[in-house]
Amino acid sequence: MTLSHHVAVITSDEQALIVASDLAEDFKRDSALRDRERRLPLPELDVFSRSGLWGISVPREYGGAGVSNVTLAKVIALIAQADGSLGQIPQNHFYALEVLRVNGSHAQKQRLYAEVLAGQRFGNALAELGTKTAHDRVTSLKRAGDGYRINGRKFYATGAIYAQRIPTSVVDENGVQQLAFVPRDSKGLTVIDDWSGFGQRTTGSGSVVFEDVFVAAEDVLPFQSAFERPTTVGPLAQILHAAIDTGIARAAYEDALHFVRSKTRPWIDSGNDKATEDPLTLKSFGHLSIRLHATEALLERAGEFLDAAQAETNAETVAAASIAVAEARAISTEISLAAGSTLFELAGSQATLIEHGLDRHWRNARVHTLHDPVRWKYHAVGNYYLNDENPPLRGTI
């Protein structure tokens, strides 16, 4: 896979948001068509990469913009609003960059950050089928000369099919998890496009097979240790998921407004400029509006807590950030599903909904919100406020 050329350099939060807003307008145009035909967004991803947005979390000391997490979440929400799949694809890229930030050596940061700023995309190969728990891994990493050999199979590898490197969770000979940044074109590495989700259809979240794949020692960094001490890796992963759901919710809400207005034009022709006076429809939009605005506010608040935890990382700041993000994640799950469902409720059995791809918002939300159980977030939030118990150190809280 070739790299993007002429990658733009983004230097500020303000610039990142402007670029994301402009891209979102372009990405929205054919998003329904890409979903309907499962047309992989290769041209769009090239534009996305060349925009410089994939490098905005690179720290300033390594040449990046080092944007706030408030901005990062807003950028992802904007892209997800335009296309729920395009918003999902860079999630693991930014996750891997956060692991690199907290666990990588100076030399690893210099080299891998430079690749990102030059336009490379990182995918992921983390999840596995058949393990005892969702956190267990069996993909092996064994010494081989001046590097290692990897053997195993991964699924739900979002972004791998589009990536130049595939960060892969592996278990070394001591039973400790590491993260290997494996080049996409490595011999013995196969990416299988077998993703068949009924939502987020173009994320390319298929399988990755490693058959005696060599990886250089300098491309392997600690992974397990990021969850053995307080770090911001977990809440960073989760705020991106919350941003995706928030973007999907906003898209469904805006399309619901447009749908109702376009279907009730006779009111305007009769001299009434109101889209509708139906009390149940007004109640539905009132309910959606309040919860959507609350979600967007909680997402911004979560970003502020995460910024504080990155600036001063300890058990207290990481716990506070994790809880703030969990709150945003919980409400974003609910509003994304509710907004998509409201479209169906307002449209009834009309074929127009599916003809125009408006059903994709609910499908995207339903698939994405299954990523990790939101019920455990309510448990963690309640335990934190009621019992002063910090949440567990893992990527799902």
N, C-alpha and C positions, 0 to 999 in steps of 0.2 A: 504494500500500500504506500503510495507516494505521500510526501508531506505537503502541506499547504505552503504556497509561496507568498512572499510579500505580506507577512503577518504584521498587523497594526500593533502599535505600542499604546496601551492604555495606561495613563499615569495618575488618574484620580477617580474617586467614587462618582463624582458628577459625570465624568466622561463615560464611565461604565454604564450608568443608567441611561444615558442618551443613546449610546450604541445599542443597548439591549432593546430599548423602545423602538428604535428604527428597524432592527432585525425582526422584532416580533410582528411588525406590520407586514413584512415580506413573508414570514413563515406562516402567518395565518391564512394567506391567500389560498393555498392548495392543501391545507391541513386535512380537510374532509376527504379530498381525493386520495391523498396518501394513505389515510386510514382505510378507506373503502377498498382500494386496490392492493393494500399492503405494499406500497411503493417505498422502498427503503430510501431515507432522506440523504443520499450521498452528496448531491450538489449543495443542499442546505447545510450539511455539516461542514463542507469545505468553506462555505461563506462564514459560518459560525466560528470556525477555527481561525480563519484569516482576520476576523474582527478583533482578535486579541482578548476576547472575553474568557477564554479557557486559561489564561494566565493571570487573571486579576487577583487571585489569592496568593500568588508568589510574593514572599516578603520583599520589602523595598531594598533590603541589603543584598538581595540576590537579583535585583533588576526588575522586579514586578511592581504592581501598583499597591499591593498589600491592602486591599480595600477592607472595609469593616464587614462584619458578618451581617449587619443590617443590609448593606448594599448587596452582598453576595446573595442573600435570600431574596431580595427584591428582583435581582437579575434573573434568578431561576424561576421565580413566580411569573415574571413577564414572558419568558420563553414558554413556560408550561401553559400559560393562558393562550398563547398562539397555537401551540401544538403540544399536547400532553405527552407525546413520546419524545420529542426533541428536548423537553424540559427534563426528562428522566435520564437521558443518555449521559450527560456530564456528571451525574451525581457521584458515581464511584471515582471519577477522575479527581474531583475535589476532595473526596474522602481519602484517596491515596496520597494526595498532596499534604493533607493534614497529618497522616501517619509519618510521612517524610519529614515534616516540620518538627514533630515532637520526638522522633526516634532516629532520624537519619544523621549520618556524620556530615561534617562540613563539606567534605569532598563529594559525597553523594548528593547533597543539596545543590552544590554548584553545578554538577553535571546534569541531574535530572530536571532541575528547575530551568536550566538553559534549554533543554529539549522542549519543554512545554512552551517557553516563550518563543521558540522557533516554529511552533505550530503543531507539535506532537500531541496526540490524544492518548490518554490512559484509559483502558477499559477495566475489567475486573474478572477474576475467576476465584470467587470466595466460597459460595455455597456448594454443598454436596448432598446427594441423596443417600439414604440408607444408613446414616449415622445415628447414634443413640439420641443425641439432641441436636438442635439447630446450630449449636456452637462447636460441636465436635468436627474434627477434620482427620482424614486419613491419607490425603495426597502427600507423598513422601519427598523429602529432600535429603539426598545422600551425597557425601563427599565424592568427588571425581577429579583428581589432579588439582588444578588451581581453581576449580569451581565446584559445581554441584550438578546432579542429575535429578530431574523431577519426573515422577510417575503418578498418574491419577486422572480422575475425571471430575469435572465441575458442571453445574447447571445454573440456570438463571444468571448467566454471565453477561449482564447488561453492558453494552458498549464494546465488548470484546471484538465483535465483527468489524467495528469501525476504527479500532485502535492501532497505534504503532507499538505500544507496549501494553502488556496485560499483567498488572499487579495480581499476584497469585498467593493465596494463603497455603502454606505448606508446613509439614511437621518434620523437624530435623531428627537426627538419630538419637537425640536425648529426649524426644517427646515434646519439644518446645515449638510453638508456632512462630514462623518467620513470614515475611512478606517478600516475595521475589518479583522484581520488575522485569518480566520476561519479554524480550523482543517478539513482536507478532510473527515475524518471518523465521523463527527458530525451527530447525529441523526436528520433526517429531511432534510439533504442535499443530493441532487441528481444531479449527473453529467450525462448529456445526450450526447452521441456521435452522434450528428445529423449534424455535419459539412459536407457540400456537395460542397465545392468550387472546381472549375475545376483546380485550382492551389493551391500550398501549401497544398496538399491533406492530409498530415499526421501531421498537427499541432494540431489536436484534438480540433479545435476551435468551440466546440459545445455550449450547453446551460447548465446553472446551475439553479436549483430550490431550494429555501429556504422556508421550511415550518416549522415555529416556531422553527428555529434553535437557540440554545443557544450559546452565545459567552461570554467568561469571560471578565470582564471590563478591565483587563490588556492587552487584545489582541485588544483593540480598540484605535486608535490614530487619531489625527486631519488630515483631508484631504483637506477640502475646503480652509483652511488658507494657504496652500502651494501655492495657486493662488491669494491670497489677499495681498501678499507682494512679492517682488522680491526673487525668489528661482530658483535653477537650475533643478527643477523637470521637467519642460516642455522641455527645450533643451536636457536634458539627455534622455528623452523618444524619442525625434526626432533623436538624433544622432545614436541611435540604429537602428531605421528604415532606416536611410541613409546607415548604415553599411550593413544591410541586402540586400538592393538594389545593393550596390556596389559589394558585394560578388556574387550575382546572375549575375550581368553584367560581372564580371571577368570570371565566369564559362561559360557563353554563348560565350564570346569572345574566350576563350581557345578552346572550342569545335568547334567553327567556323573555327579557324586556322587548327585544326586537320582534320576537315571534308574536307576542300578544299585541303589540302596536300595529304590526303589519296585518294581523287578522281582524282588527277592529276599526278599520278606516271608515266604515259607514258612520260612525259617531261623528267624525270630523266633517263628512259630507253633509250631515244634517245640522251643522252649525255648532256642534259640541266638540271642543278641541281636546276633550279628555279621551285617552286611549280606551279606558273602560271605567264603569262605575260599579261593576260587580263587586260586592263586598268581600266575597271569598277570595277572589283574585287579588284584591288590594291587600287583604290580610296575608296572603302567601308572600307577596313581594315585601311587605313590611317585615315579616318574620325573617325572610332571606336577607334583606338589607342589613338588619341589625346584627345578625350572626356573621355575615360576611365582613362587615366593618370591624366587629370584635376580633375576628380571626386575623385580619390584616394588622390590627393594633397589637395583638399578642405575638404575632410573628416578628414585628419590629422590636417589641420589648425583649423577646427571646434573643434576638441578635445583639442587643445591648448587653444582656447578661453574659452572652458568650464572648463578646469583646472583652468584658471585664475579666473573665476567667482566663482568657489567653494572655492578657496583660499581667495578671498575677495569679498563677496557677497553684491552687492548694485544694484540700478536701472540701472546704466550705464554698469556695467560688465555683468549683466544678459541679458540686451538688446543686447549688442555686441555679447555675446555667442549665443543668440537665432537667431540673424541674420546670423552669421557665419554658424550655423547648418542649417538654412533654405536654405542658398546657396548650401550647400552640399546635402541637401535633394532634392532640385529642380533638380540639375544636375544628381543626382543618379537615380531619377525617369526616366529621359529622356534616360540615357545611358542603364539602365537595359531593358527598352522596345526596344530600338534601337538594342541592341546586340542580343536579342532574335529574333527580326524581321529579322535581317540580315541573321541569320541561315536559315530561311524560304526562303529568297530571293535567297540565294546561292544554296540551295538544290532543289528549285522548288517544283515539285509535287512528288518527290522521297519518297517512303515509308520508306526508310532507316532512315529518320529523326525521325519518330515516332517509328519505330522498336527499335531504340537505345535510345528512351526516350529524344531525344534532344529538342523536342517541350516543355518539362517541364520548360525550362528556361523562355520562353515567358509567359507561363501560370502562373508560380510563380511570375514573375514580374508584370503581369497584375493584379493579385489578390492583391498582397501586396501594389502596388502603389495606390490602391483605398482606402487605410486605412484612409487617410485624404487628402483633395483637395490640390494639389500642386499649383494651381492657386493662392491661398491665400498667399502662401509663396512669390511669385513674388510681390504681392501687398504689403506685409509687408516689403520686402527688398527695393522696390522702395520708399515707404513712409519714411523709415528710412534714406536713403541717400539723398532724395530730400527735405523732409520736416522736418528732424530731429525728426521724430515721433518714439518713442519706440514701439515695437510690443506689443500686448496684452499679459497679463500673463495667459497663459493656455497651456495645454499639446499638442496642435496641432501646435504650432509655435516653 
